[in-house]
């Protein structure tokens, strides 16, 4: 078994090859997937992002939007009894 490809390492980490290149320049080892995963986690990159957003921090709804969508305009909330 030889050295993993850039695509294999990026896929194992849930990132794209451009991001892998950036992290490699910061010192991430790319000779073994296990070593890359360990470095990734040790340096705070343990969140794997999926989907179209590419992992952007502001890509999803914020907590207020999420709460408002749950509560709605009186929907799903039982009135308090006096």
C-alpha positions as CSV (number, residue, x, y, z in Angstrom):
1,X,0.0,0.0,0.0
2,X,1.5,3.3,-1.1
3,X,1.1,6.9,-0.2
4,X,-2.6,8.0,-0.3
5,X,-3.6,10.4,-3.0
6,X,-4.7,14.0,-2.2
7,X,-8.3,13.0,-3.1
8,X,-8.2,10.1,-0.7
9,X,-6.9,12.2,2.2
10,X,-9.3,15.0,1.5
11,X,-12.2,12.6,1.3
12,X,-11.3,11.0,4.6
13,X,-11.3,14.4,6.2
14,X,-14.4,15.7,4.5
15,X,-12.6,18.6,2.9
16,X,-11.7,19.5,-0.7
17,X,-8.2,19.3,-2.2
18,X,-7.6,23.0,-2.1
19,X,-8.2,23.1,1.7
20,X,-6.0,20.0,2.1
21,X,-3.2,22.0,0.2
22,X,-3.6,24.9,2.6
23,X,-3.4,22.6,5.7
24,X,-0.4,20.8,4.2
25,X,1.4,24.1,4.1
26,X,0.6,24.6,7.8
27,X,2.3,21.3,8.6
28,X,-0.3,18.6,8.2
29,X,1.3,15.3,7.3
30,X,-0.1,13.7,4.1
31,X,1.9,10.4,3.9
32,X,-0.8,8.5,5.9
33,X,-4.5,9.1,6.3
34,X,-4.3,8.2,10.0
35,X,-1.5,10.8,10.6
36,X,-3.5,13.4,8.7
37,X,-6.6,12.7,10.8
38,X,-4.7,13.0,14.0
39,X,-3.1,16.3,13.0
40,X,-6.5,17.6,11.8
41,X,-8.1,16.8,15.2
42,X,-5.2,18.1,17.3
43,X,-5.3,21.4,15.5
44,X,-9.0,22.0,16.0
45,X,-10.2,20.9,12.6
46,X,-12.2,18.0,14.0
47,X,-15.5,19.2,12.5
48,X,-16.3,17.5,9.2
49,X,-18.4,19.5,6.9
50,X,-20.7,18.1,4.3
51,X,-23.1,19.5,1.7
52,X,-23.2,22.4,-0.6
53,X,-22.2,25.0,2.0
54,X,-18.6,23.8,2.0
55,X,-18.6,24.3,5.8
56,X,-19.0,28.0,5.8
57,X,-19.7,29.2,9.4
58,X,-22.5,31.4,8.3
59,X,-24.1,29.1,5.8
60,X,-27.0,27.8,8.0
61,X,-29.7,29.5,10.0
62,X,-28.7,31.1,13.2
63,X,-30.2,30.0,16.5
64,X,-32.8,32.8,16.5
65,X,-34.0,31.9,13.0
66,X,-34.2,28.2,14.0
67,X,-36.2,29.0,17.2
68,X,-38.5,31.3,15.3
69,X,-39.2,28.6,12.7
70,X,-40.0,26.1,15.5
71,X,-42.2,28.5,17.4
72,X,-43.7,30.1,14.4
73,X,-46.6,32.5,14.8
74,X,-48.2,30.7,17.7
75,X,-48.0,27.4,16.1
76,X,-46.7,24.5,18.2
77,X,-46.9,26.4,21.4
78,X,-49.5,25.6,23.9
79,X,-51.0,28.6,25.7
80,X,-50.4,28.9,29.4
81,X,-53.5,28.2,31.6
82,X,-54.3,30.8,34.2
